[in-house]
């Protein structure tokens, strides 16, 4: 189970997913279905912490798995956390 918290930028609920490098990545709560695609326009974080290119909520074809959408992709205040 991932740790939960609140985004300091927008106050939304987030879950922290540990990456293979041991870092915590903020993600939106709730798993979404995705189909892995090499040049997919979307990104998801797998339950194992890997970031993959994909198509979320695919309209056709098989679903690869379920994953989390990185919170910085949807946070209205994401720029305040970008590294210079």
C-alpha positions as CSV (number, residue, x, y, z in Angstrom):
1,X,0.0,0.0,0.0
2,X,1.3,3.4,-1.0
3,X,1.6,6.2,1.6
4,X,-0.9,9.0,1.2
5,X,-0.7,12.8,1.8
6,X,-1.7,16.2,0.4
7,X,0.0,18.2,-2.3
8,X,1.7,21.3,-0.9
9,X,0.9,23.2,-4.1
10,X,-2.8,22.6,-4.6
11,X,-4.0,20.6,-1.6
12,X,-5.1,17.6,-3.6
13,X,-4.8,14.1,-2.1
14,X,-1.8,12.2,-3.4
15,X,-0.2,8.8,-3.0
16,X,3.6,8.4,-2.7
17,X,5.0,5.6,-4.9
18,X,8.6,4.4,-4.3
19,X,10.7,4.3,-7.5
20,X,13.3,1.6,-8.1
21,X,15.9,4.3,-7.2
22,X,14.3,4.6,-3.7
23,X,12.8,8.0,-4.3
24,X,9.1,8.8,-3.6
25,X,7.0,10.0,-6.5
26,X,3.7,11.9,-5.9
27,X,0.8,10.4,-7.9
28,X,-2.9,10.9,-8.1
29,X,-4.8,8.4,-6.0
30,X,-6.7,5.7,-7.9
31,X,-5.3,3.3,-10.4
32,X,-6.1,3.7,-14.1
33,X,-5.9,1.2,-16.9
34,X,-3.2,1.6,-19.5
35,X,-1.7,0.0,-22.5
36,X,2.0,0.3,-22.8
37,X,3.1,2.1,-26.0
38,X,6.7,3.0,-26.9
39,X,5.8,6.5,-28.0
40,X,2.6,6.8,-26.1
41,X,1.4,10.3,-25.3
42,X,0.7,9.5,-21.6
43,X,2.9,8.4,-18.7
44,X,1.9,6.2,-15.7
45,X,3.8,5.0,-12.7
46,X,3.4,1.3,-12.2
47,X,2.8,-0.2,-8.8
48,X,6.5,-1.1,-8.8
49,X,7.5,2.5,-9.3
50,X,8.5,2.3,-13.0
51,X,7.5,5.2,-15.3
52,X,6.2,3.9,-18.6
53,X,5.0,5.6,-21.8
54,X,1.4,4.5,-22.6
55,X,-2.1,5.3,-23.6
56,X,-4.4,5.6,-20.5
57,X,-8.0,4.4,-20.7
58,X,-7.3,2.7,-24.1
59,X,-10.4,2.6,-26.3
60,X,-9.3,-0.6,-28.1
61,X,-6.9,-3.4,-27.7
62,X,-5.7,-5.1,-24.5
63,X,-4.9,-3.3,-21.3
64,X,-1.3,-3.9,-20.1
65,X,-1.9,-3.2,-16.4
66,X,-3.1,-0.6,-13.9
67,X,-1.0,2.4,-12.8
68,X,-1.0,5.8,-11.2
69,X,-0.9,9.2,-13.1
70,X,2.0,11.3,-11.8
71,X,0.6,14.2,-9.9
72,X,2.8,16.8,-11.5
73,X,1.0,16.1,-14.8
74,X,-2.3,17.4,-13.3
75,X,-1.3,19.8,-10.5
76,X,-2.1,23.4,-11.4
77,X,0.9,24.5,-9.4
78,X,3.5,22.0,-10.6
79,X,5.9,24.7,-11.8
80,X,6.6,25.8,-8.2
81,X,8.2,22.4,-7.7
82,X,10.4,22.2,-10.8
83,X,14.1,22.2,-10.2
84,X,16.1,25.0,-11.6
